[in-house]
């Protein structure tokens, strides 16, 4: 069976979601990324933090909380730099699925 859909009733297929790389930090050989995705079903934006490819944190902003999105990313970025991580310059936005 080549399908990614599970045959068990009540389960849905995992749909890959495209994300956009917003910030990248390194510390030695380790890599941290802040990525974002847009949720169109109810007009929201989410930032997702990965370290070495593993999910660390996710926060979703919608409605009146949309204005908190930018400051929240800045707080997270400051936590990385305060912890000795170096921010990398991004040539262009890198999109990929997670």
N, C-alpha and C positions, 0 to 999 in steps of 0.2 A: 504494500500500500504506500503510494508516494505522497499522499495528502498530509499536510501539517495539521489538519483538523482532527481533534480527538474524537473517537467514536462514542464516547460516554455522553449520555443525555445530560443536558444542562450545562455542558462545558462549551466554551467558545474558543475559536482559534486565536492564538496570540498574533495580533496585528503589529507589524513593525511600524514604529512611529519615527518620522523624520525629525531630526533635531538640528539646531544650528549652533555651532561653536561660538561662544561669546567671549570667554577668557580661558587662557591656558597658563599653568604655573608648573615649574619644575623645582625639584629639590633632590640633587644628586641624580640618580637614575629614575626617580619617581616622577609621575606626571599626574597632575590634577586638572580637570576640565570643568568649566561651568558651561552647560549647554542649555538651550531653551527650545521649547516647542509651543506651538499655538494650538489651543483646543477650540475648534470652530463650533462644536455643538452647543456651547454655552458661553462663547466669547471670553476665553480665559487664556492666560499665558502662564507657563510653568518654567521654573529653572530647576535643573537637575545637576547635581555635583557628583562627579566620578573621580576616584583616585585609583590609578593603575587599572582602569577599566571596571572597577567595582563601584556600585551605587553607594554613595555616602548620605545624600540628602536630596529631598525634593520638596519644593514649595510651589503651590498654585495660587494665582492671584486672579480674581474676577470681580466684577461689580465695582463697588467703591474701593476695593483693595488694589485695583490696577495701579493706582498712583504709588503704592508701596513697593512695586516691582523693582524699579531702578535702585532706590536706596538699599533694598535687601541684598541685591547683587553686590553693591559696593561694600556692605558690611561683611559679606562672605569673602570678597577679594581681600579686604584688609586683614581678616583672620589668617588668610594664607600668607600674606606678606609679613605680618607680625610674627608668624611662625617660621620665618626663614625661607619661604618659598619665593622663587623669582618669577615674575610675570614675563611671559614670552610675547613678542610682537607677532600679531597675526597678519599674514599677507592679505588674506581675504577670508570671508566666512567659509567655514568648512561644514558642509551638510553631510550627515550620515544617519543611518538607522540604528536605533537601540531597542 
